[in-house]
């Protein structure tokens, strides 16, 4: 029996250990030779650069584990990688490889992508202490050097912290992946593989941004403005706000997305069209203030007060409005810039009203474990709406590139069908199948099914 067959058959740890490692495995990857393919092209269609095919199995470092990936999911950094913007990620791999030693393995003419994974540990390095073959795990996207002093204070402060599957090779959109033992999170036992694979990158990031004492430190009753409230990050942000006793104000771009934001529990949902945000208005100071005043009026009319926190990952088109609209002493917490990195805002509204801007990136391991615990309790549910097979990763990523998705887009890897991986069916029944899968109604297709269109 091959290792992949053993994983699908639910083999014992001893059987997994006895199964031979394949010399190569199937993975979604980029090719270095394609880096200039989009020169002079307006539409950088990710389907042209995302390849699914065999890559060689890497050797395992002492502090790493090899995971049979049952499912993964699409994050926006895969769009950046596949469009080679703002920089080709092969530069990241070369830089990492120059460290020498085990890092040199990552400098390859291919780049296996993916910053999420749920699967089974199939091999452990000689220095791994707390994990065993057969363990069911999630992988945090924060790849940190645990020998750096700052990491002992907060893993995300490490000088050599890297985004796994984006700044490193051998990511999660594959049949197998390597990760450091310090990236592993116990999988919530009641979730399927595809549900669990949507958790670490987006839910963990939202947890640090809102709940952690290193983020906005949200408290009960806080009004939280959430841009993109029906997306992967936003869907988890809404749930975390409601679970923590806050008031969620979601901003979305369509009525379909508004419907999902309401289902998630938003107290107020605003369509961007109501305040006129679009294009590159974020670079126009007068338009920023105009949009901020319009948004503030809508929020005060419905909620009665200004936001304490703005949850911003959109960037250029929204950041100035976020700075303007939060109350005196409020906070803007940001983890990304999908519409552009150059932000424009009127600094008077920041310094004279004592507001704060908080940079946040992924989450440290403790925050990831705390976040996963909320799923195990049933306080937070997966944001999975779409599911694709691994050979459909180009279409899955294109959906995210065009912002036509809602929630999280999942990808089945070694798992040959949805619904596998549940080891605590009683807990799943207590939480409720309908609740756990409610957001599937906002998807357009499932793995192995024809598109409804």
SEVOZA-134351 format. One record per atom (N, C-alpha, C): y, z negated, x. Coordinates in steps of 0.02 Angstrom, whole numbers, padded with zeros to 5 digits, always signed. Layout:
YZX...
//
This chain:
-00059+00000+00042+00000+00000+00000+00063+00000+00044+00110+00045+00030+00171+00047+00068+00215-00013+00050+00265-00027+00092+00310-00083+00078+00347-00073+00013+00370-00013+00001+00406+00001-00062+00361-00009-00122+00299+00013-00118+00251+00003-00172+00238-00071-00183+00232-00108-00127+00220-00180-00132+00278-00216-00167+00339-00195-00152+00398-00225-00184+00397-00213-00259+00383-00152-00279+00381-00135-00350+00324-00170-00386+00270-00184-00350+00213-00217-00380+00221-00293-00383+00276-00319-00356+00286-00391-00355+00239-00426-00308+00225-00396-00250+00177-00424-00202+00199-00492-00176+00152-00530-00151+00166-00596-00123+00202-00589-00057+00233-00643-00033+00265-00641+00033+00217-00619+00088+00155-00643+00085+00107-00624+00137+00092-00549+00134+00087-00522+00074+00074-00450+00067+00134-00409+00091+00194-00433+00076+00255-00399+00100+00258-00399+00176+00240-00456+00205+00242-00462+00278+00190-00416+00311+00135-00405+00278+00081-00364+00306+00094-00290+00298+00135-00271+00250+00148-00200+00238+00190-00172+00295+00173-00114+00322+00211-00087+00379+00280-00063+00358+00327-00072+00404+00395-00047+00392+00395+00029+00397+00431+00062+00351+00437+00135+00358+00482+00152+00417+00471+00210+00447+00512+00231+00503+00580+00255+00480+00585+00276+00417+00648+00297+00388+00648+00279+00314+00707+00282+00284+00713+00264+00213+00769+00304+00181+00768+00306+00114+00817+00345+00076+00882+00306+00071+00938+00340+00081+01003+00306+00080+01058+00354+00060+01108+00329+00027+01170+00366+00014+01214+00359+00076+01233+00415+00105+01268+00411+00169+01318+00468+00177+01364+00459+00223+01411+00510+00245+01386+00539+00311+01411+00599+00327+01395+00630+00391+01460+00641+00430+01457+00623+00493+01517+00629+00535+01544+00700+00537+01500+00748+00531+01521+00819+00534+01565+00840+00475+01566+00797+00421+01605+00815+00361+01676+00787+00362+01696+00754+00415+01759+00716+00414+01820+00759+00399+01818+00822+00414+01876+00865+00402+01866+00912+00342+01817+00898+00302+01799+00943+00247+01855+00949+00195+01897+00897+00190+01949+00897+00139+02018+00918+00165+02021+00940+00226+02086+00963+00253+02114+01018+00208+02175+01006+00183+02207+01056+00141+02182+01058+00070+02139+01011+00050+02110+01010-00017+02142+00954-00058+02166+00970-00117+02200+00920-00159+02151+00870-00189+02095+00894-00216+02046+00851-00248+01990+00835-00200+01992+00774-00173+01940+00753-00126+01879+00727-00165+01842+00773-00191+01786+00758-00235+01729+00725-00194+01715+00662-00209+01665+00625-00170+01595+00654-00175+01583+00694-00225+01516+00724-00232+01502+00774-00176+01553+00797-00142+01545+00845-00087+01524+00811-00022+01536+00747-00015+01522+00713+00048+01468+00660+00044+01451+00638-00016+01399+00587-00023+01330+00621-00024+01292+00607+00027+01225+00635+00033+01173+00580+00020+01118+00598-00011+01062+00552-00020+01002+00582+00015+00979+00549+00067+00924+00574+00106+00899+00522+00155+00850+00540+00197+00820+00491+00242+00865+00476+00302+00865+00413+00322+00897+00390+00383+00847+00346+00421+00855+00339+00486+00806+00299+00524+00814+00224+00511+00758+00189+00512+00758+00116+00503+00787+00083+00566+00838+00040+00559+00866+00006+00619+00824-00054+00640+00830-00073+00701+00798-00134+00726+00837-00194+00700+00802-00249+00690+00832-00309+00660+00855-00357+00714+00918-00380+00708+00945-00430+00754+00918-00500+00738+00920-00547+00784+00892-00613+00771+00922-00650+00711+00986-00638+00696+01018-00674+00641+01021-00634+00577+00980-00582+00572+00983-00537+00514+00918-00539+00474+00923-00513+00413+00864-00502+00371+00864-00429+00350+00804-00404+00338+00795-00338+00308+00779-00348+00235+00815-00313+00192+00808-00321+00120+00785-00256+00088+00735-00262+00046+00718-00206+00003+00766-00206-00056+00811-00157-00058+00865-00156-00108+00837-00130-00174+00839-00172-00224+00816-00150-00290+00872-00117-00329+00934-00141-00320+00991-00110-00354+01055-00125-00315+01105-00083-00326+01170-00090-00295+01223-00073-00347+01285-00067-00326+01338-00046-00372+01394-00012-00333+01437+00022-00370+01492+00060-00339+01554+00016-00335+01585+00014-00276+01650-00018-00267+01699+00034-00243+01764+00020-00250+01813+00071-00234+01813+00088-00160+01787+00042-00118+01787+00060-00047+01738+00118-00032+01690+00129-00075+01647+00188-00067+01686+00252-00081+01733+00248-00127+01778+00305-00139+01819+00319-00076+01849+00266-00048+01888+00274+00014+01844+00305+00069+01784+00279+00077+01740+00305+00130+01725+00379+00119+01707+00397+00058+01685+00465+00044+01742+00516+00043+01804+00492+00038+01862+00538+00042+01893+00537+00111+01867+00494+00155+01893+00486+00223+01966+00466+00223+01985+00428+00173+02053+00402+00167+02051+00327+00160+02100+00289+00185+02156+00315+00226+02134+00337+00296+02074+00315+00318+02047+00334+00383+01973+00346+00376+01944+00393+00414+01872+00400+00413+01838+00337+00437+01788+00314+00400+01755+00251+00419+01713+00257+00482+01702+00317+00507+01666+00324+00570+01706+00293+00627+01772+00289+00619+01813+00252+00668+01797+00178+00669+01784+00150+00610+01763+00080+00606+01697+00069+00642+01650+00115+00631+01584+00109+00662+01588+00114+00738+01630+00160+00762+01639+00167+00835+01669+00103+00864+01720+00076+00830+01752+00015+00854+01703-00043+00856+01663-00050+00804+01612-00103+00801+01560-00092+00856+01538-00031+00864+01487-00016+00913+01509-00032+00984+01574-00027+00998+01599-00041+01065+01591-00115+01085+01577-00158+01037+01563-00228+01054+01498-00234+01093+01456-00184+01088+01393-00184+01124+01340-00227+01091+01284-00234+01124+01229-00274+01096+01205-00245+01030+01192-00289+00982+01166-00267+00918+01217-00225+00879+01281-00235+00892+01333-00197+00857+01328-00122+00872+01301-00104+00930+01297-00034+00949+01255+00008+00900+01208-00024+00864+01166+00012+00816+01206+00045+00760+01266+00017+00747+01305+00041+00690+01342+00105+00704+01351+00122+00766+01387+00183+00784+01338+00242+00783+01335+00274+00725+01289+00329+00714+01326+00389+00685+01297+00448+00687+01329+00507+00656+01322+00508+00580+01294+00454+00552+01289+00445+00479+01315+00375+00463+01337+00366+00401+01361+00301+00379+01331+00285+00311+01284+00237+00309+01254+00214+00246+01304+00167+00212+01323+00185+00151+01376+00149+00116+01349+00097+00068+01396+00059+00039+01379+00012-00015+01392-00060+00004+01435-00093-00035+01453-00163-00021+01426-00212-00072+01375-00191-00108+01338-00236-00153+01264-00222-00147+01224-00273-00156+01151-00264-00157+01117-00325-00188+01064-00311-00225+01019-00363-00249+00948-00340-00231+00910-00385-00200+00843-00363-00180+00801-00420-00152+00749-00400-00115+00699-00446-00091+00698-00445-00015+00699-00504+00016+00694-00509+00088+00624-00488+00110+00620-00439+00155+00555-00415+00178+00542-00429+00252+00595-00444+00290+00587-00464+00360+00644-00511+00377+00631-00558+00422+00683-00605+00445+00685-00604+00521+00746-00607+00548+00754-00611+00620+00731-00678+00647+00720-00681+00712+00693-00741+00743+00740-00801+00738+00805-00789+00727+00852-00844+00722+00868-00866+00651+00837-00836+00602+00851-00852+00531+00812-00914+00511+00847-00963+00483+00816-01028+00468+00806-01041+00393+00851-01018+00351+00851-01041+00282+00824-00990+00232+00800-00933+00256+00776-00882+00211+00706-00859+00232+00667-00839+00182+00597-00820+00195+00583-00752+00163+00532-00719+00189+00508-00657+00158+00489-00672+00085+00510-00629+00040+00497-00638-00031+00554-00667-00070+00605-00695-00036+00662-00724-00071+00701-00669-00107+00725-00686-00167+00768-00640-00205+00841-00658-00191+00879-00609-00168+00946-00623-00143+00997-00572-00167+01060-00593-00163+01118-00549-00167+01149-00548-00098+01189-00497-00085+01222-00491-00019+01297-00493-00028+01329-00539+00006+01402-00541+00007+01428-00486+00052+01484-00456+00032+01514-00402+00072+01550-00428+00133+01558-00494+00140+01593-00522+00197+01545-00533+00255+01549-00492+00305+01507-00497+00365+01549-00532+00419+01533-00596+00433+01575-00635+00477+01535-00658+00539+01572-00673+00592+01543-00698+00653+01545-00774+00650+01487-00805+00638+01486-00878+00627+01495-00918+00691+01506-00884+00748+01520-00920+00810+01596-00924+00824+01636-00894+00781+01709-00901+00788+01731-00967+00758+01776-01002+00792+01798-01068+00770+01830-01065+00700+01871-01015+00687+01906-01012+00623+01859-01005+00564+01800-00976+00576+01752-00966+00523+01725-01033+00498+01726-01084+00540+01704-01150+00518+01752-01180+00467+01815-01155+00467+01864-01177+00417+01860-01135+00355+01856-01069+00364+01852-01021+00308+01825-00956+00337+01767-00935+00312+01736-00875+00339+01780-00814+00338+01827-00810+00292+01868-00750+00287+01924-00748+00339+01932-00802+00377+01985-00803+00428+01962-00777+00495+01898-00760+00501+01871-00737+00565+01904-00673+00590+01921-00672+00653+01953-00613+00683+01907-00552+00679+01842-00563+00680+01794-00508+00680+01759-00499+00613+01789-00525+00560+01761-00516+00493+01764-00442+00474+01708-00417+00447+01703-00347+00428+01679-00341+00355+01700-00287+00322+01675-00273+00255+01609-00235+00262+01556-00268+00243+01488-00241+00250+01481-00177+00207+01451-00125+00237+01442-00063+00201+01504-00020+00198+01559-00044+00226+01621-00006+00230+01643-00002+00303+01647-00060+00336+01663-00062+00408+01600-00071+00450+01543-00079+00418+01479-00082+00453+01433-00027+00425+01379-00014+00460+01330+00035+00437+01275-00001+00398+01229+00039+00369+01170+00013+00335+01187-00032+00276+01232-00006+00232+01252-00042+00172+01200-00040+00117+01221-00059+00057+01175-00073+00003+01154-00015-00041+01186+00043-00036+01166+00100-00077+01108+00137-00043+01051+00104-00042+00994+00128-00004+00931+00090-00026+00873+00114-00002+00811+00079-00017+00804+00015+00025+00835+00015+00085+00833-00044+00128+00902-00055+00159+00916-00117+00174+00979-00133+00207+00969-00192+00253+01014-00198+00302+01014-00257+00345+01077-00297+00331+01070-00363+00333+01127-00408+00323+01116-00471+00364+01170-00502+00383+01164-00566+00417+01141-00620+00368+01105-00668+00394+01082-00723+00351+01141-00759+00319+01198-00758+00353+01258-00791+00326+01291-00752+00270+01262-00696+00250+01287-00657+00193+01247-00669+00129+01193-00706+00133+01146-00708+00077+01163-00760+00025+01154-00741-00037+01167-00783-00096+01104-00784-00138+01082-00842-00163+01023-00842-00207+01038-00801-00270+00992-00758-00289+01001-00717-00349+00993-00761-00412+01040-00757-00460+01030-00791-00524+00964-00766-00555+00917-00811-00569+00850-00789-00586+00843-00756-00654+00892-00764-00697+00887-00735-00765+00915-00665-00769+00947-00641-00715+00977-00575-00716+00928-00521-00691+00936-00462-00718+00898-00405-00692+00928-00385-00625+00892-00343-00589+00918-00321-00524+00985-00286-00532+00990-00242-00581+01052-00203-00587+01110-00247-00610+01097-00297-00650+01150-00343-00670+01173-00385-00610+01125-00411-00572+01142-00454-00516+01181-00416-00462+01167-00351-00455+01200-00312-00403+01274-00301-00416+01297-00317-00476+01369-00310-00491+01409-00372-00474+01376-00424-00450+01409-00490-00445+01449-00500-00381+01421-00493-00320+01455-00521-00261+01524-00492-00246+01529-00426-00240+01593-00397-00217+01649-00410-00266+01638-00396-00330+01692-00402-00379+01700-00473-00407+01645-00503-00430+01651-00571-00458+01671-00621-00404+01641-00615-00344+01659-00660-00289+01732-00652-00269+01756-00590-00266+01826-00579-00249+01873-00609-00301+01857-00598-00365+01899-00626-00419+01898-00702-00418+01840-00731-00401+01835-00804-00398+01882-00832-00344+01880-00802-00285+01924-00826-00232+01998-00817-00251+02014-00760-00280+02083-00746-00299+02111-00797-00349+02071-00816-00397+02096-00857-00452+02079-00931-00446+02017-00946-00429+01991-01014-00436+01995-01053-00371+01981-01021-00316+01977-01056-00252+02043-01088-00232+02039-01142-00193+02101-01172-00168+02133-01128-00114+02100-01073-00095+02129-01025-00049+02161-00966-00086+02157-00967-00152+02187-00915-00194+02245-00943-00234+02247-00924-00298+02304-00943-00341+02297-01013-00370+02238-01044-00362+02227-01112-00387+02242-01118-00461+02214-01073-00500+02224-01073-00571+02203-01139-00603+02243-01162-00650+02226-01224-00685+02225-01212-00760+02202-01260-00798+02198-01253-00870+02267-01237-00898+02269-01191-00945+02332-01173-00978+02373-01121-00942+02354-01101-00881+02392-01051-00844+02388-00983-00880+02445-00950-00884+02447-00882-00910+02437-00835-00851+02386-00792-00855+02367-00748-00800+02372-00676-00821+02414-00638-00787+02420-00566-00798+02368-00530-00756+02326-00491-00789+02270-00458-00755+02277-00382-00763+02295-00350-00707+02299-00277-00708+02228-00248-00706+02216-00195-00744+02150-00165-00745+02098-00212-00774+02113-00242-00831+02071-00295-00858+02003-00272-00882+01992-00207-00886+01926-00182-00907+01886-00153-00849+01913-00156-00787+01877-00131-00729+01830-00184-00701+01800-00169-00644+01752-00215-00614+01783-00282-00597+01837-00281-00558+01871-00344-00541+01900-00376-00603+01934-00336-00644+01968-00363-00702+01922-00395-00753+01863-00365-00763+01816-00392-00812+01793-00462-00792+01785-00473-00727+01766-00540-00704+01827-00587-00703+01886-00560-00688+01946-00602-00689+01958-00630-00758+01952-00588-00809+01962-00611-00878+01914-00668-00894+01851-00659-00876+01801-00711-00892+01816-00776-00854+01836-00771-00791+01852-00831-00752+01913-00867-00780+01962-00830-00802+02022-00861-00833+02002-00898-00896+01964-00866-00939+01944-00898-01002+01898-00958-00990+01852-00950-00943+01806-01005-00927+01843-01065-00898+01899-01052-00864+01938-01106-00834+01994-01132-00878+01995-01112-00940+02046-01139-00986+02113-01105-00981+02116-01044-00954+02179-01009-00948+02190-00961-01005+02248-00928-01003+02267-00878-01054+02270-00810-01019+02228-00764-01041+02220-00700-01008+02262-00646-01042+02305-00614-01002+02345-00558-01025+02321-00496-00987+02287-00451-01020+02258-00393-00988+02301-00331-00997+02309-00292-00943+02342-00228-00946+02291-00174-00932+02288-00124-00976+02238-00071-00970+02271-00003-00983+02232+00051-00977+02260+00117-00982+02238+00159-01040+02197+00131-01085+02175+00170-01143+02153+00122-01198+02146+00148-01258+02125+00106-01314+02052+00084-01305+02011+00127-01276+01941+00108-01264+01938+00049-01216+01979+00052-01163+01982-00003-01115+02011-00066-01148+02059-00057-01192+02087-00114-01228+02034-00148-01271+01991-00108-01302+01937-00136-01343+01891-00180-01301+01875-00157-01241+01832-00197-01198+01867-00260-01175+01931-00255-01158+01968-00314-01137+01970-00367-01191+01977-00345-01253+01976-00393-01309+01907-00426-01316+01854-00386-01308+01787-00414-01312+01776-00466-01258+01804-00454-01199+01797-00502-01144+01833-00567-01157+01883-00566-01201+01917-00627-01219+01991-00629-01204+02022-00572-01188+02094-00572-01174+02133-00597-01235+02180-00641-01222+02223-00666-01275+02275-00615-01296+02293-00572-01249+02340-00518-01262+02319-00458-01220+02318-00399-01251+02301-00338-01215+02360-00290-01223+02382-00262-01167+02440-00217-01166+02417-00151-01134+02431-00096-01169+02419-00030-01142+02478-00012-01096+02463+00013-01036+02516+00031-00989+02568+00077-01020+02546+00119-01067+02592+00166-01099+02648+00129-01137+02634+00068-01159+02684+00029-01196+02744+00012-01153+02734+00008-01088+02789-00010-01043+02806+00048-00996+02773+00105-01006+02791+00166-00970+02769+00171-00898+02724+00128-00876+02702+00131-00806+02657+00191-00795+02671+00229-00743+02630+00287-00727+02658+00322-00666+02619+00365-00636+02641+00403-00578+02660+00357-00520+02717+00373-00488+02739+00335-00429+02800+00293-00444+02803+00267-00506+02861+00226-00525+02869+00164-00481+02815+00143-00449+02818+00083-00408+02864+00089-00349+02885+00151-00331+02930+00162-00275+03003+00163-00296+03016+00160-00361+03084+00164-00388+03107+00094-00409+03153+00062-00372+03172-00008-00387+03198-00017-00458+03236+00031-00484+03262+00024-00551+03207+00027-00603+03159+00072-00593+03103+00077-00640+03059+00015-00637+03050-00013-00578+03010-00074-00571+03040-00130-00613+03105-00140-00608+03138-00193-00647+03135-00177-00721+03144-00114-00738+03140-00094-00809+03071-00109-00837+03018-00090-00800+02950-00104-00823+02937-00179-00826+02962-00216-00777+02952-00288-00776+02983-00322-00835+03043-00301-00853+03076-00332-00911+03039-00315-00975+03017-00252-00982+02980-00233-01042+02915-00272-01047+02879-00279-00991+02816-00316-00991+02828-00390-01007+02880-00418-00976+02896-00488-00989+02911-00502-01062+02948-00456-01094+02964-00465-01165+02900-00465-01207+02855-00418-01193+02792-00415-01231+02752-00480-01223+02749-00506-01162+02709-00566-01150+02741-00627-01183+02807-00634-01177+02841-00692-01207+02837-00689-01283+02841-00628-01311+02837-00622-01384+02770-00645-01410+02716-00629-01373+02648-00645-01396+02624-00713-01374+02641-00733-01313+02614-00794-01283+02665-00851-01284+02729-00833-01278+02781-00884-01281+02808-00904-01213+02780-00877-01159+02803-00895-01092+02782-00842-01042+02812-00845-00982+02797-00797-00929+02733-00815-00893+02702-00767-00859+02639-00781-00823+02650-00828-00764+02601-00871-00754+02598-00912-00693+02572-00871-00634+02525-00825-00649+02489-00788-00597+02485-00715-00617+02495-00671-00568+02479-00600-00577+02421-00583-00532+02368-00555-00562+02306-00536-00527+02313-00461-00514+02328-00442-00452+02347-00373-00436+02302-00344-00381+02269-00290-00398+02229-00253-00349+02246-00179-00353+02293-00161-00396+02312-00092-00406+02360-00068-00351+02406-00112-00332+02447-00097-00274+02514-00065-00289+02527-00009-00260+02593+00022-00259+02624+00028-00329+02586+00050-00379+02614+00064-00445+02628+00001-00485+02600-00056-00466+02608-00117-00507+02637-00176-00469+02635-00175-00403+02650-00236-00365+02722-00261-00376+02770-00215-00376+02839-00236-00388+02848-00268-00456+02814-00242-00506+02816-00271-00573+02785-00341-00573+02730-00348-00537+02698-00414-00532+02746-00466-00503+02779-00448-00448+02826-00495-00417+02883-00513-00465+02906-00463-00502+02961-00475-00549+02940-00520-00607+02881-00507-00635+02865-00535-00701+02838-00606-00698+02809-00628-00642+02784-00697-00641+02843-00746-00643+02831-00804-00671+02883-00854-00682+02908-00883-00616+02963-00919-00621+02989-00955-00563+02934-01001-00536+02921-00996-00470+02867-01035-00440+02798-01006-00450+02794-00947-00482+02729-00916-00494+02701-00882-00433+02641-00853-00441+02606-00823-00384+02579-00754-00402+02584-00709-00353+02552-00644-00357+02495-00645-00306+02433-00635-00330+02377-00634-00284+02349-00563-00282+02340-00537-00221+02320-00467-00214+02260-00461-00167+02216-00414-00184+02157-00402-00142+02147-00329-00127+02194-00286-00147+02183-00215-00134+02241-00173-00159+02237-00109-00149+02291-00063-00167+02263+00005-00183+02230+00012-00240+02197+00075-00256+02247+00132-00268+02312+00116-00284+02362+00169-00294+02408+00177-00234+02394+00142-00179+02435+00150-00119+02452+00084-00088+02458+00084-00021+02467+00022+00017+02541+00003+00026+02587+00051+00021+02657+00036+00032+02688+00010-00032+02701-00056-00034+02727-00088-00094+02802-00096-00090+02836-00087-00147+02908-00095-00150+02924-00148-00203+02964-00197-00185+02986-00247-00234+03054-00274-00213+03089-00301-00261+03155-00331-00250+03145-00402-00226+03159-00414-00163+03144-00479-00133+03184-00536-00163+03240-00520-00197+03279-00574-00228+03238-00612-00279+03196-00575-00315+03156-00608-00367+03099-00649-00337+03085-00637-00274+03034-00677-00240+03065-00740-00210+03116-00731-00167+03140-00789-00131+03183-00835-00174+03226-00806-00217+03271-00849-00255+03235-00885-00312+03176-00859-00331+03139-00892-00385+03074-00924-00359+03072-00932-00294+03020-00972-00261+02949-00951-00279+02939-00885-00283+02873-00859-00299+02832-00852-00235+02767-00842-00244+02722-00836-00187+02681-00772-00192+02669-00741-00135+02622-00685-00130+02563-00709-00089+02503-00702-00117+02442-00727-00084+02395-00669-00070+02381-00657-00007+02331-00607+00011+02262-00636+00007+02216-00598-00022+02147-00623-00031+02099-00566-00017+02042-00583+00015+01994-00532+00035+01923-00558+00026+01885-00524-00017+01816-00543-00033+01812-00618-00046+01765-00654-00017+01757-00726-00028+01713-00753+00026+01722-00816+00044+01677-00846+00092+01611-00863+00058+01562-00882+00098+01494-00892+00071+01492-00948+00019+01528-01003+00031+01529-01058-00017+01558-01034-00084+01612-00996-00081+01642-00970-00143+01594-00923-00179+01557-00882-00141+01509-00837-00172+01453-00876-00207+01430-00928-00175+01376-00969-00205+01402-01004-00267+01463-01031-00265+01493-01064-00323+01501-01014-00381+01521-00953-00364+01529-00902-00415+01462-00884-00446+01411-00873-00405+01345-00856-00431+01317-00911-00476+01335-00974-00460+01313-01031-00502+01340-01025-00573+01400-00998-00581+01429-00988-00648+01387-00938-00689+01360-00888-00655+01315-00841-00689+01251-00876-00710+01224-00916-00664+01162-00952-00679+01172-00999-00738+01231-01029-00745+01246-01072-00802+01256-01033-00866+01270-00969-00860+01286-00929-00918+01360-00929-00936+01401-00958-00893+01473-00961-00906+01505-00892-00898+01478-00852-00852+01502-00784-00838+01443-00737-00846+01456-00677-00873+01402-00629-00883+01418-00565-00845+01366-00525-00830+01377-00464-00790+01424-00414-00825+01461-00377-00784+01508-00327-00810+01479-00257-00807+01413-00252-00802+01380-00187-00797+01388-00146-00861+01412-00085-00854+01418-00039-00911+01380+00026-00901+01377+00049-00839+01345+00113-00823+01290+00103-00772+01239+00144-00775+01184+00138-00727+01158+00207-00708+01154+00219-00643+01133+00283-00615+01074+00272-00567+01033+00322-00558+00983+00320-00504+01017+00333-00438+00983+00317-00383+01012+00326-00317+01032+00399-00304+00992+00446-00327+01010+00516-00315+01070+00539-00357+01094+00496-00401+01154+00510-00440+01215+00474-00415+01212+00449-00352+01267+00408-00327+01332+00448-00322+01329+00513-00311+01389+00553-00309+01425+00553-00376+01387+00562-00430+01417+00561-00496+01443+00491-00513+01407+00440-00494+01428+00371-00507+01494+00356-00471+01500+00378-00409+01560+00364-00371+01618+00407-00396+01604+00467-00418+01656+00511-00447+01686+00478-00509+01645+00446-00549+01669+00411-00608+01721+00358-00590+01707+00321-00537+01753+00270-00513+01815+00303-00482+01804+00356-00444+01861+00391-00413+01912+00413-00465+01889+00438-00522+01932+00463-00574+01956+00408-00622+01934+00346-00610+01952+00289-00653+01931+00302-00726+01874+00334-00734+01847+00347-00800+01794+00296-00821+01782+00248-00778+01731+00197-00793+01763+00136-00824+01722+00095-00854+01741+00028-00876+01692-00019-00843+01714-00080-00827+01669-00129-00797+01641-00104-00731+01577-00120-00719+01544-00103-00657+01494-00047-00667+01491-00002-00618+01443+00053-00618+01386+00034-00571+01326+00027-00599+01268+00006-00560+01227+00065-00536+01187+00053-00485+01144+00104-00456+01074+00074-00444+01023+00103-00472+00955+00082-00458+00933+00112-00391+00905+00071-00348+00883+00094-00282+00807+00096-00280+00774+00043-00257+00700+00043-00259+00673+00031-00329+00710-00005-00370+00688-00017-00439+00682+00051-00475+00625+00063-00506+00612+00128-00536+00633+00131-00610+00658+00075-00636+00681+00074-00705+00724+00012-00715+00766+00012-00766+00807-00048-00780+00765-00105-00806+00792-00165-00803+00760-00224-00834+00715-00265-00790+00705-00244-00727+00661-00281-00682+00699-00338-00648+00662-00385-00619+00692-00437-00578+00704-00504-00611+00691-00509-00676+00702-00573-00711+00645-00620-00697+00659-00677-00666+00607-00726-00651+00616-00790-00692+00668-00794-00733+00678-00851-00778+00695-00825-00847+00644-00798-00883+00657-00770-00949+00680-00822-01000+00660-00886-00991+00682-00937-01038+00757-00948-01034+00784-00948-00973+00856-00956-00965+00892-00895-00996+00864-00836-00984+00894-00776-01012+00896-00779-01088+00843-00803-01117+00840-00810-01190+00892-00861-01215+00900-00916-01177+00949-00966-01198+01020-00938-01196+01036-00901-01144+01103-00872-01138+01113-00817-01190+01060-00778-01201+01062-00727-01254+01065-00657-01227+01015-00617-01245+01013-00548-01223+01075-00509-01245+01095-00522-01307+01154-00486-01334+01216-00502-01293+01223-00564-01273+01283-00583-01234+01280-00552-01164+01222-00554-01134+01215-00529-01065+01224-00453-01061+01210-00418-01114+01213-00345-01113+01268-00317-01158+01313-00358-01180+01364-00336-01229+01407-00279-01203+01421-00279-01138+01466-00228-01111+01433-00160-01102+01367-00158-01110+01333-00093-01104+01358-00043-01157+01385-00069-01212+01411-00026-01265+01469+00017-01241+01499-00003-01184+01557+00033-01158+01538+00084-01104+01473+00093-01094+01450+00144-01048+01434+00208-01085+01426+00262-01046+01410+00327-01077+01339+00350-01063+01305+00316-01016+01238+00338-00999+01200+00281-00967+01134+00288-00960+01091+00241-00924+01046+00281-00878+01022+00249-00826+00977+00282-00779+00917+00311-00816+00901+00372-00801+00843+00403-00831+00856+00433-00900+00918+00428-00925+00934+00455-00990+00983+00513-00982+00982+00558-01031+01030+00613-01030+01099+00586-01049+01150+00617-01022+01218+00601-01042+01225+00613-01117+01258+00567-01154+01267+00578-01226+01303+00644-01240+01348+00665-01194+01383+00728-01205+01336+00788-01199
//
